[in-house]
Amino acid sequence: MPRKISTDDGRAALAAVAAASAARLDLATAVRYLLQLLEEKAPGHTVEVRVPPFGAVQVIEGPRHTRGTPPNVIETDPQTWIALATGAEQWPDAVGSGRVVASGTRADLSPLLPLRP
């Protein structure tokens, strides 16, 4: 993540998203803020979490990945990521419906979600 998003800015973006009044910048800030919280909660380089087009982080301790496509990848859309990270949606439901694509033996965020912004 290029710059740290302040708690105030992150919460304001999440509030705008929750109120359905979010501009694209608010949506991007909310996604990046929640990715930042995940990175802080589970530092590491074993699993890559992608939320295109707004961000990606590597998290969870374990074998470090350095080249090519990581063996453990999670990808989802911004709205699903926000719902998962805030507890509005459960991991198994999002994976089961195909809104989260998770590959690799360590690509499971259910023990880490929801995040507490």
C-alpha positions, -999 to 999 in steps of 0.1 A, spaced: 0 0 0 16 33 -10 4 56 18 -13 49 51 -49 59 52 -59 75 85 -86 60 106 -108 91 102 -105 90 64 -111 52 63 -142 55 85 -155 84 65 -152 64 33 -169 34 48 -197 56 61 -202 70 25 -203 35 11 -228 24 38 -250 54 30 -249 45 -7 -235 80 -14 -200 69 -22 -181 85 -51 -155 64 -68 -128 79 -46 -148 69 -14 -151 34 -27 -114 32 -35 -105 46 -1 -128 22 17 -113 -8 -1 -77 3 5 -84 11 41 -98 -24 47 -69 -40 29 -46 -19 51 -63 -32 82 -60 -68 69 -23 -62 63 -19 -49 98 -38 -78 113 -21 -106 94 13 -94 81 32 -117 58 37 -126 22 19 -160 17 -15 -150 4 -22 -122 -22 -56 -105 -18 -66 -86 -49 -95 -62 -51 -93 -48 -86 -91 -20 -96 -83 -5 -62 -56 -26 -45 -38 -57 -36 -18 -68 -5 2 -98 5 -7 -111 40 -4 -141 63 29 -154 76 45 -184 59 66 -191 29 75 -159 11 65 -155 -26 88 -135 -47 82 -142 -85 53 -148 -108 18 -156 -97 16 -164 -60 4 -199 -51 -23 -185 -28 -45 -158 -44 -78 -143 -34 -97 -120 -57 -130 -103 -53 -148 -71 -63 -149 -40 -42 -184 -43 -29 -179 -80 -18 -146 -71 -1 -162 -44 19 -191 -66 29 -167 -94 40 -144 -71 58 -172 -54 77 -191 -85 86 -221 -79 63 -213 -111 44 -197 -144 55 -167 -159 38 -183 -193 29 -213 -175 13 -192 -152 -9 -169 -181 -20 -199 -204 -26 -216 -178 -48 -185 -172 -69 -180 -136 -58 -147 -146 -42 -122 -166 -62 -97 -183 -38 -69 -206 -50 -43 -223 -29 -42 -242 4 -39 -210 25 -64 -188 6 -90 -186 34 -96 -154 52 -125 -166 73 -105 -167 106 -95 -130 100 -128 -116 91 -146 -94 99 -120 -67 105 -128 -42 132 -122 -7 117 
